[in-house]
Amino acid sequence: MTYIDPAAEWTEGTVETRLAVPDMHCAGCISKIERLLPMQPGIRAARVNFSAKTVIVTHAADLPEPDLLRAFDAIGFEAQPLHNAAAHERGQALRKLIRALAVAAFAAMNVMLLSVSVWSGADGSARDLFHWISALIAIPAVAYSGQPFFRSALKALKARTTNMDVPISIGVILATSMSLYETIVGGHHAWFDGALMLLAFLLAGRVLDEMMRARAASGAEALVRRTAPGAMRLDADGSSQWVAADALAVGDRLLVAAGERLAADGVIEDGTSRFDLSLLTGESAPVMLRPGDTATAGTLNLDGPVTLRVTAVGEARAIAEIARLMESAGQAKSRYVRLADKCSRLYAPVVHSLAAVTFIGWMIAGAGWHQSLLVAIAVLIITCPCALGLAVPVAQVVVCGAMMRAGLLVKDGSALERLAEADQALFDKTGTLTLGRPRAFGLEALDEEARSIARALAMTSRHPLAVALRQALGGEHVGPAALTDIQDIPGEGVRALWQGQPVSMGKPRESEVDIVTAGAEDQTMAVALDMGRGRRAIIRFADALRPDAAQALADLRALGLPASIMSGDRAEPVRALADQLGVDGEGGMRPADKLARLQSLEQAGHKPLMVGDGLNDGPALAAAHVSMAPGSASDVGQQAADIVFLGDSLSGIPKSVRASRATMRVVRQNIGLAIGYNALAVPLAIAGYVTPLIAAIAMSASSLIVVANSLRLRWAVK
């Protein structure tokens, strides 16, 4: 049965079906599917998600699934129902690519060692022996490691179309076949090493791309896993039973105990408790929810039991919508094609056409087929895109190593390219510009007796502000007061008796709001300490700025990246912090709001850098042109971000920008070197002045030059 996407938009007579297409490898595949698939009978449109390797097809509602799958076959791709494409299958595909890469690289190294002996002057039977040993190593390795390219090329040819794997396969097979012929007839040269090196470099690129897509998919999966696997459902007869989340239905009544996460969205019918809503808002302070308030799947009930009436389950939940936003945002980012890939798309067909023209030209000039083919192979080898293939990844590897030593973890090498292009920086507030750890201040204004009572009350509560207060008072060597009749009342605070007098610590009164919000710091959290006999004090808390936040934002401005804040926190503290840092700021933003802001900026031609940490930042981190997250960020935030910086300092952000720009300068130099090398070498090879041996040496030399130039990036992080 066809899998119908739950988020499908229905139109009259059509339906959307999501299918897995594991054979997509490049931007050409995306273009081909979206252009050719709608030409098939019954299909209206196709939309590719390259990160997840899925295609959403809009088609006639009566189109059978077998016909839909055959439509993909007709354009040279294999599609599978989504429910058959499990995560372990993605992992299996990655393992196959890694094994193919390992075989190609190991074989290339061994054949290169044997080639050194031939280049050094081995002749006669010794040379023939080395060639035969090379053939025994290379032919099985090419047959095994070349399968990803050969299969893809064969499918394209069967569909009477072409893709990037067709010229790659032709080049590898031709070089290997001619090398085998030279070995059989006792020729002087063989070029098994060139074929193996080409495969190794191309496979390395595919492994990196596969790892990136797996990481993108795992980010959305990690988000959905934040919901509870099930819940206690209250039946009509008053009994209760545990029910899996998939079996819940709209209208069910759930009993949610303290310490449990919600498995579905709903409205609270009975009970009052504090909930951790950082999943949606990023606000570190828990929020009190009462009967009639809406609670969201994945949020954590902190205090007491509540009864919830389910309003949304499965893919209709708010957390599932966030995951879909992340996935669709990742799709746009995955269309970014590396600069070297853009060159390669034109480079490969031109070079192979040039080799064919060279062969024909020499045949017309009167040379025999053997001489003509040798010259054509020399053209193929000397123009092998090894140097071009190394231009980007070697530079990325070198600078990523330098950044890692500086506490900056780059998860996707292409992020450096996008970071170099960024022209605006957007920051979340809590946990990003701030440390995300509330701290009590102004305690010196309290006398020792007040501090003693406050510490005793704080020791009886699990509230984050109580934890911060007892940590602060614990460092002052203040002993807790002896309390009796202690009560921790959800939503109200802690009450007790001290020396027969009632004392409490809880929410400030409305008349005390001006006291709470007074001052220059981000004083958005406070508790009122009532010590009896009319004595009352306000204890304020602030989420401290990261130590060098102002300097980091100033450095970004100097680099041409003006900063602004967009946060899910309340508007007042966001504006206060923005004024303190001298930037623009907007609060009360939900994930969809942040995503809309990023999309509007990109439509206006900007390339924003997003820096965030919370689960609610996941879609924005995935949608931004490039994104960063602190090491303290949530799992989903770290998964969605391109770069993770460790420690409390924000200085790593401008460091990353400078390093990325230096990387792109080196990448452009590398590509220029690779193209300049070919511009010089190709005419010589076409003219017959370059033997295959010299071509192989020149090809290796061009690669070494690119590597040496990239090594300068070891000192790029400063």
C-alpha positions in Angstrom: 0.0 0.0 0.0 1.3 3.5 -0.8 2.6 5.4 2.2 0.6 8.7 2.3 2.5 11.5 3.9 0.6 12.7 7.0 1.5 16.3 6.2 0.3 16.0 2.6 -1.6 18.9 1.0 -4.6 17.5 -0.8 -5.9 19.0 -4.0 -8.7 17.7 -6.1 -7.8 14.3 -7.6 -4.2 14.3 -6.4 -2.3 13.0 -3.4 1.3 13.3 -2.2 3.5 10.2 -1.6 6.9 10.2 -0.1 9.4 7.6 -1.4 13.0 6.8 -0.6 15.5 7.2 -3.5 18.9 6.0 -2.3 20.6 6.5 -5.6 20.7 10.3 -5.6 24.3 11.5 -5.4 24.5 15.0 -6.9 22.7 18.1 -7.9 22.2 16.6 -11.4 20.1 13.8 -9.8 17.9 16.4 -8.1 17.4 18.3 -11.4 16.7 15.1 -13.3 14.1 13.8 -10.9 12.2 17.1 -10.5 12.3 17.7 -14.3 11.7 14.3 -15.8 9.4 12.6 -13.2 6.4 15.0 -13.9 6.6 13.9 -17.6 5.5 10.4 -16.5 1.8 9.4 -16.8 -0.2 10.3 -13.7 2.5 12.4 -12.0 2.0 16.2 -11.5 5.1 17.2 -9.6 8.2 16.0 -7.6 10.1 17.6 -4.8 13.4 16.2 -3.7 14.8 16.2 -0.1 18.5 15.5 -0.8 19.5 15.3 2.9 17.0 12.5 3.6 17.2 11.0 0.1 13.5 11.1 -0.3 11.1 12.5 -3.0 7.6 13.8 -2.4 5.6 13.0 -5.5 2.3 14.7 -6.3 0.3 12.3 -8.4 -3.2 11.1 -9.3 -5.0 9.5 -6.4 -5.7 6.4 -8.4 -2.1 5.8 -9.5 -1.1 2.4 -8.2 2.2 2.1 -6.2 3.8 -0.3 -8.7 3.2 2.3 -11.5 4.7 5.0 -9.4 7.8 3.0 -8.7 8.1 2.1 -12.5 8.0 5.8 -13.2 11.3 6.2 -11.3 12.7 3.2 -13.2 11.9 4.9 -16.4 14.2 7.8 -15.6 17.0 5.7 -14.2 16.4 5.7 -10.5 15.2 3.1 -8.0 12.5 4.2 -5.5 11.3 2.4 -2.4 8.3 2.8 -0.1 9.4 5.0 2.8 8.5 2.5 5.5 11.0 0.1 3.9 13.8 2.6 4.0 14.8 2.3 7.7 17.7 4.1 9.4 19.8 0.9 9.4 19.6 0.8 5.6 21.2 4.3 5.5 23.9 3.0 7.8 24.4 0.0 5.6 24.8 2.1 2.5 27.4 4.2 4.3 29.3 1.1 5.4 29.4 -0.2 1.8 30.8 3.1 0.6 33.5 3.1 3.3 34.5 -0.5 2.4 34.7 0.5 -1.3 36.9 3.5 -0.3 39.1 1.4 1.9 39.7 -1.2 -0.9 40.4 1.5 -3.5 42.8 3.4 -1.3 44.7 0.3 -0.1 45.0 -1.0 -3.7 46.1 2.4 -5.0 48.9 2.6 -2.4 50.2 -0.8 -3.2 50.1 -0.3 -7.0 51.8 3.1 -6.6 54.6 1.3 -4.7 55.0 -1.2 -7.5 54.9 1.6 -10.1 57.8 3.3 -8.4 60.0 0.3 -9.3 58.9 0.5 -12.9 59.5 4.3 -13.0 63.0 3.6 -11.5 64.0 1.6 -14.5 62.8 -2.0 -13.9 62.8 -3.7 -17.3 62.1 -7.0 -19.0 60.7 -9.8 -16.9 60.9 -7.7 -13.7 58.7 -5.0 -15.2 56.3 -7.5 -16.6 56.1 -9.2 -13.1 55.3 -5.8 -11.5 52.7 -5.1 -14.1 51.0 -8.5 -13.5 51.1 -8.1 -9.8 49.5 -4.6 -10.2 46.9 -6.1 -12.5 46.1 -8.8 -9.9 45.6 -6.1 -7.3 43.9 -3.5 -9.4 41.3 -5.4 -11.4 39.5 -6.9 -8.4 39.7 -3.6 -6.6 38.3 -1.6 -9.5 35.5 -4.2 -10.0 34.6 -3.9 -6.3 35.1 -0.2 -5.6 33.7 1.0 -8.9 30.3 -0.6 -8.3 28.6 2.5 -7.0 29.6 4.3 -10.2 29.1 1.4 -12.6 25.6 0.5 -11.3 24.4 4.2 -11.4 25.8 4.6 -14.9 24.2 1.4 -16.2 20.8 2.5 -14.8 21.1 5.9 -16.5 22.1 4.3 -19.9 19.2 1.8 -19.7 16.9 4.8 -19.2 18.5 6.4 -22.3 19.9 9.3 -20.3 23.3 10.2 -18.7 24.7 11.3 -15.4 28.1 12.1 -13.9 28.8 8.4 -13.2 28.8 7.6 -17.0 32.0 9.5 -17.9 33.6 8.4 -14.6 32.9 4.7 -15.4 34.1 5.1 -19.0 37.4 6.6 -17.8 38.0 4.0 -15.2 37.1 1.0 -17.4 39.1 2.4 -20.4 42.3 3.1 -18.3 42.0 -0.3 -16.6 41.4 -2.2 -19.9 44.3 -0.5 -21.7 46.6 -1.2 -18.8 45.6 -4.8 -18.9 46.3 -5.0 -22.6 49.7 -3.4 -22.1 50.4 -6.0 -19.4 49.4 -8.9 -21.7 51.5 -7.8 -24.6 54.5 -6.9 -22.4 54.1 -3.1 -22.9 56.3 -0.7 -21.1 53.6 1.2 -19.2 50.4 0.4 -17.3 48.1 2.9 -15.5 46.3 0.9 -12.9 47.3 3.4 -10.2 45.5 6.3 -12.0 42.3 4.4 -12.2 42.5 3.4 -8.5 43.4 6.9 -7.3 40.4 8.4 -9.3 38.1 5.9 -7.6 39.5 6.6 -4.2 39.1 10.4 -4.4 35.6 10.1 -5.8 34.5 7.6 -3.1 35.9 9.8 -0.4 33.6 12.6 -1.5 30.6 10.3 -1.5 31.4 9.0 1.9 31.5 12.6 3.3 28.1 13.4 1.6 26.5 10.3 3.0 27.7 11.1 6.5 26.2 14.6 6.2 22.8 13.3 5.1 22.8 10.7 7.9 23.5 13.5 10.4 20.8 15.7 9.0 18.2 12.8 9.3 19.3 11.9 12.8 18.7 15.5 13.9 15.0 15.3 13.1 14.7 11.8 14.5 16.4 12.9 17.8 13.8 15.7 18.1 10.8 13.3 17.8 12.4 10.9 20.3 12.1 13.7 22.9 8.4 12.7 23.4 7.4 10.0 25.8 6.9 6.4 24.3 3.5 6.2 25.9 1.1 7.4 28.6 -1.3 6.4 31.3 -4.8 6.6 29.7 -7.9 7.1 31.9 -10.8 4.9 30.7 -14.5 5.8 31.0 -14.9 3.3 33.9 -12.2 5.0 36.0 -9.5 2.5 35.3 -6.1 3.4 33.8 -3.7 1.6 31.6 -0.4 2.3 29.9 -0.8 2.9 26.1 1.9 3.4 23.5 2.0 6.8 21.9 1.1 5.4 18.5 -2.2 4.1 20.0 -3.4 7.4 21.5 -6.3 9.2 19.9 -7.7 12.7 20.0 -10.1 12.9 23.0 -8.2 10.5 25.2 -7.7 11.5 28.8 -4.2 11.0 30.2 -2.7 11.0 33.7 0.7 12.7 33.6 2.7 12.2 36.7 5.5 14.6 38.0 8.7 13.9 36.2 7.1 12.5 33.0 7.2 13.9 29.5 4.0 14.3 27.5 3.3 11.8 24.7 0.7 14.0 22.9 -0.5 17.6 22.7 -3.5 18.4 24.8 -5.4 20.7 27.2 -5.1 20.4 31.0 -8.4 19.4 32.5 -7.4 18.9 36.1 -4.3 19.8 38.2 -1.7 22.6 38.3 2.0 22.1 37.7 5.1 23.7 36.3 6.3 22.6 32.9 9.6 22.9 31.2 8.7 24.5 27.9 12.2 25.1 26.6 11.4 22.7 23.8 9.3 25.4 22.2 10.3 28.7 23.7 13.9 28.2 24.8 13.0 29.9 28.1 15.0 28.4 30.9 12.5 29.1 33.7 9.6 26.6 34.0 6.0 27.9 33.3 3.0 27.2 35.5 0.1 25.6 33.6 -3.4 25.4 34.9 -6.7 23.9 33.8 -7.5 25.2 30.3 -3.9 25.7 29.3 -2.3 23.9 26.4 0.5 21.5 26.9 2.8 20.2 24.2 4.2 16.7 23.5 7.9 16.4 24.7 7.5 19.0 27.5 8.4 17.9 31.0 5.9 18.0 33.9 8.0 19.1 36.9 5.8 19.1 40.0 2.5 17.4 40.4 0.1 15.1 38.5 -2.2 16.6 35.9 -5.0 15.2 33.7 -4.7 16.0 30.0 -7.3 15.8 27.3 -5.5 14.9 24.0 -5.9 17.3 21.1 -3.2 16.1 18.7 -1.3 12.9 18.2 1.3 11.5 15.8 2.4 13.8 13.0 -0.1 16.4 14.0 1.8 17.2 17.2 3.7 20.5 17.5 7.0 18.6 18.0 6.5 16.7 14.7 5.9 20.0 13.0 9.2 21.3 14.3 10.9 18.1 12.9 9.2 18.7 9.5 10.4 22.3 9.5 14.0 21.0 10.2 13.7 18.5 7.3 12.3 21.0 4.8 14.9 23.6 5.8 17.7 21.0 5.5 16.5 20.3 2.0 17.2 23.8 0.8 20.6 23.8 2.4 21.5 20.5 0.8 21.1 22.0 -2.6 24.2 24.0 -2.0 26.9 22.6 -4.4 30.6 22.9 -3.6 32.6 25.1 -5.9 34.7 22.2 -7.0 31.6 20.2 -7.8 30.4 23.0 -10.1 33.7 22.8 -12.0 33.6 19.0 -12.1 30.1 18.9 -13.7 31.5 20.7 -16.7 35.0 19.3 -16.4 34.4 15.6 -16.7 32.3 15.5 -19.9 34.6 18.1 -21.6 37.7 16.0 -20.7 36.3 12.7 -21.9 35.0 14.4 -25.1 38.5 15.8 -25.6 40.1 12.4 -25.2 37.7 11.0 -27.8 38.5 13.8 -30.2 42.2 13.3 -29.6 41.8 9.6 -30.5 39.9 10.4 -33.7 42.3 13.1 -34.7 45.4 10.9 -34.4 43.7 8.2 -36.3 42.9 10.6 -39.1 46.5 11.8 -39.0 47.6 8.3 -39.8 48.7 6.9 -36.5 47.5 3.4 -35.7 44.8 2.6 -33.2 47.4 1.6 -30.5 49.3 4.9 -30.7 46.1 6.9 -30.9 44.6 5.2 -27.9 47.8 5.7 -25.9 47.7 9.4 -26.6 44.0 9.5 -25.7 44.7 7.7 -22.4 47.5 10.1 -21.7 45.0 12.9 -22.0 42.6 11.1 -19.6 45.4 10.4 -17.1 47.0 13.9 -17.2 43.6 15.5 -16.8 42.4 13.1 -14.0 40.5 15.4 -11.6 42.6 14.4 -8.6 44.0 17.9 -8.0 40.6 19.4 -8.5 39.0 16.7 -6.3 41.6 17.6 -3.6 41.1 21.3 -3.9 38.2 21.5 -1.4 38.5 18.5 0.9 42.2 18.8 1.8 41.7 22.5 2.6 38.7 21.6 4.7 40.5 18.8 6.6 43.5 20.9 7.4 41.4 23.9 8.7 38.9 21.6 10.5 41.8 20.0 12.4 43.1 23.5 13.4 39.6 24.5 14.5 39.2 21.4 16.5 42.3 22.2 18.5 40.8 25.6 19.2 37.6 24.0 20.5 35.5 24.5 17.3 34.0 21.3 15.9 33.0 21.5 12.2 30.5 18.8 11.3 30.2 19.5 7.6 33.1 20.8 5.5 30.8 22.7 3.2 29.8 24.9 6.2 33.1 26.7 5.9 32.1 27.8 2.4 28.8 29.0 3.6 30.2 30.7 6.7 32.7 32.6 4.5 29.6 34.0 2.6 27.6 35.0 5.7 26.7 38.7 5.9 24.5 38.8 9.0 24.4 37.0 12.4 21.3 36.1 14.3 21.6 34.9 18.0 19.2 33.1 20.3 19.3 34.6 23.8 19.1 32.0 26.6 21.9 29.5 26.5 23.6 31.2 23.6 24.4 34.8 24.4 23.8 33.9 28.0 25.2 30.9 29.9 21.8 29.4 30.5 22.5 29.1 34.2 20.5 31.4 36.5 22.6 33.0 39.3 21.4 34.8 42.4 22.8 38.3 43.0 22.4 41.0 45.6 22.5 38.5 48.4 24.9 40.8 50.3 21.9 43.0 51.1 20.4 40.3 53.2 21.4 39.9 56.8 22.8 36.5 58.0 19.4 35.5 59.5 17.6 36.1 56.1 20.3 34.2 54.2 20.0 31.3 56.6 16.2 31.1 56.2 16.6 31.4 52.4 19.1 28.6 52.2 16.9 26.3 54.3 13.9 26.9 52.2 15.9 26.5 49.0 17.2 23.1 50.1 13.7 21.7 50.2 12.8 22.5 46.5 13.9 21.2 43.1 13.1 24.5 41.3 16.0 25.8 39.2 16.0 29.1 41.0 16.1 27.2 44.4 19.0 25.2 43.1 20.9 28.4 42.0 20.1 30.0 45.4 21.4 27.2 47.5 24.6 27.0 45.3 25.1 30.8 45.9 24.5 30.6 49.6 26.5 27.4 50.0 29.6 29.3 49.0 29.0 31.9 51.7 29.3 29.3 54.5 25.9 30.2 55.8 24.2 27.4 57.8 20.6 26.6 57.0 18.0 27.6 59.6 16.1 24.8 61.4 12.6 24.6 59.8 9.6 22.6 60.6 6.3 21.8 58.9 7.8 22.3 55.4 5.5 22.3 52.4 6.5 22.5 48.7 3.4 23.8 46.9 3.4 23.7 43.1 3.1 27.1 41.6 3.3 28.8 45.0 6.7 28.0 46.4 7.9 26.7 49.7 6.4 27.3 53.1 7.6 26.3 56.6 7.7 27.4 60.2 10.8 28.9 61.8 10.9 29.6 65.5 7.1 29.3 65.4 6.8 32.0 62.7 5.6 31.2 59.1 8.2 31.7 56.5 8.0 31.2 52.8 9.8 31.7 49.5 7.8 32.0 46.2 6.4 34.2 43.5 6.6 37.9 44.0 3.4 39.9 44.4 2.1 42.0 41.5 3.0 45.1 43.6 6.6 43.9 43.6 7.0 43.7 39.8 8.8 47.1 39.6 11.3 45.9 42.2 11.9 42.7 40.2 12.5 44.4 36.9 14.6 47.3 38.2 18.2 47.6 37.3 20.3 47.1 34.2 20.8 43.3 34.2 18.5 40.7 32.8 16.5 40.4 36.0 13.6 38.5 34.7 13.5 35.9 37.4 12.9 36.5 41.1 11.6 35.0 44.3 10.1 36.7 47.3 11.4 35.7 50.7 8.9 36.2 53.6 10.6 35.9 57.0 7.6 36.7 59.1 6.9 39.6 61.4 6.5 41.8 58.3 10.0 41.2 57.0 10.1 40.5 53.3 12.8 40.7 50.6 13.1 40.1 46.9 15.9 37.8 45.7 16.7 38.4 42.0 18.3 36.1 39.5 20.1 36.7 36.2 21.2 34.5 33.4 24.7 35.9 33.0 26.1 36.9 29.7 28.9 34.9 28.3 32.1 36.6 29.4 33.1 38.0 26.0 29.7 38.4 24.3 30.0 42.1 23.6 33.5 41.7 22.2 32.5 38.8 20.0 29.6 40.8 18.5 31.9 43.8 18.0 34.4 41.5 16.1 31.5 40.2 13.9 30.5 43.7 13.1 34.1 44.5 12.1 34.0 41.4 9.8 30.8 42.7 8.1 28.3 40.6 10.1 25.9 42.9 12.1 24.2 40.9 14.8 20.7 40.8 16.1 18.7 38.7 18.7 15.7 36.6 18.0 14.5 34.7 21.0 11.6 32.7 22.4 12.0 34.5 25.7 9.6 37.4 26.8 10.1 40.6 24.8 11.1 42.7 27.8 14.3 40.9 28.8 15.2 40.4 25.2 15.0 44.2 24.5 17.0 44.9 27.7 19.8 42.5 26.6 19.8 43.9 23.1 20.1 47.5 24.4 22.9 46.3 26.7 24.8 44.8 23.7 23.9 47.6 21.3 22.0 45.3 18.8 18.5 44.8 17.6 16.4 42.2 19.4 12.9 40.6 19.2 11.3 38.2 21.7 8.4 35.9 21.9 9.3 34.1 18.7 8.4 30.5 18.1 10.3 28.1 15.8 8.1 28.9 12.8 8.6 32.7 13.5 12.4 32.3 13.5 12.2 30.2 10.3 10.1 32.8 8.6 12.6 35.5 9.6 15.5 33.6 8.1 13.6 32.9 4.9 12.7 36.5 4.5 16.3 37.5 4.9 17.5 35.0 2.3 14.8 36.2 -0.1 16.2 39.7 0.3 19.6 38.4 -0.7 21.2 38.0 2.7 23.1 34.9 3.9 22.5 34.7 7.6 24.5 32.9 10.3 22.2 31.5 13.0 23.6 30.8 16.5 21.3 28.9 18.9 21.2 26.2 21.4 17.7 25.0 22.2 15.4 22.4 20.7 13.2 25.3 19.6 16.2 26.6 17.5 16.5 23.3 15.5 14.5 24.5 12.4 16.3 27.8 12.3 19.7 26.2 12.7 18.8 23.8 9.8 17.3 26.6 7.6 20.1 29.2 8.0 22.7 29.6 5.3 25.1 28.4 8.0 24.6 27.7 11.8 26.6 27.3 15.0 25.7 26.0 18.5 27.5 26.0 21.8 28.7 22.7 23.3 26.0 23.0 26.0 23.3 23.0 23.4 20.6 20.3 23.3 21.2 17.2 21.3 18.9 18.4 18.5 20.6 21.8 18.5 24.0 20.2 18.1 22.7 17.9 15.4 21.2 20.7 13.3 24.1 23.1 13.6 27.0 23.0 11.2 29.7 24.0 13.8 29.8 23.5 17.5 31.9 25.7 19.8 33.1 24.4 23.2 33.4 26.4 26.4 31.7 29.6 27.6 33.4 32.0 25.2 31.8 33.3 22.1 35.2 34.3 20.6 35.1 31.1 18.6 32.4 32.6 16.3 34.6 35.4 14.8 37.5 33.0 14.8 35.5 30.6 12.7 34.5 33.4 10.3 38.1 34.4 9.8 39.2 30.8 9.3 36.4 30.1 6.8 37.4 33.1 4.7 41.0 32.0 4.7 39.9 28.5 3.7 38.0 29.8 0.7 41.0 31.9 -0.4 43.1 28.7 -0.4 40.3 26.7 -2.1 40.2 29.2 -4.9 43.9 29.1 -5.2 43.8 25.3 -5.3 41.2 25.3 -8.0 43.2 27.9 -9.9 46.3 25.7 -9.7 44.4 22.6 -10.8 42.9 24.5 -13.8 46.2 26.1 -14.7 47.9 22.8 -14.6 45.4 21.3 -17.0 45.5 24.4 -19.3 49.3 23.7 -19.6 49.3 20.0 -19.6 46.4 19.1 -21.9 47.7 20.7 -25.1 51.0 18.9 -24.6 49.2 15.6 -24.1 47.0 16.1 -27.1 50.1 16.9 -29.2 51.6 13.6 -28.2 54.6 15.1 -26.2 53.5 13.5 -22.9 53.7 9.8 -22.4 51.3 8.0 -20.0 54.2 7.7 -17.5 54.9 11.4 -17.6 51.1 12.0 -17.4 50.9 9.9 -14.2 53.8 11.8 -12.6 52.4 15.2 -13.6 49.0 14.2 -12.2 50.6 13.2 -8.9 52.7 16.4 -8.8 49.6 18.6 -9.3 47.9 16.8 -6.3 51.0 17.4 -4.1 51.1 21.1 -5.0 47.4 21.4 -3.9 48.1 19.5 -0.7 51.1 21.7 0.1 49.2 24.9 -0.4 46.4 23.6 1.8 48.8 22.9 4.7 49.2 26.6 5.2 45.7 26.6 6.8 47.1 24.9 10.0 47.7 28.5 11.3 44.4 29.9 10.0 42.6 29.9 13.4 43.6 33.0 15.4 
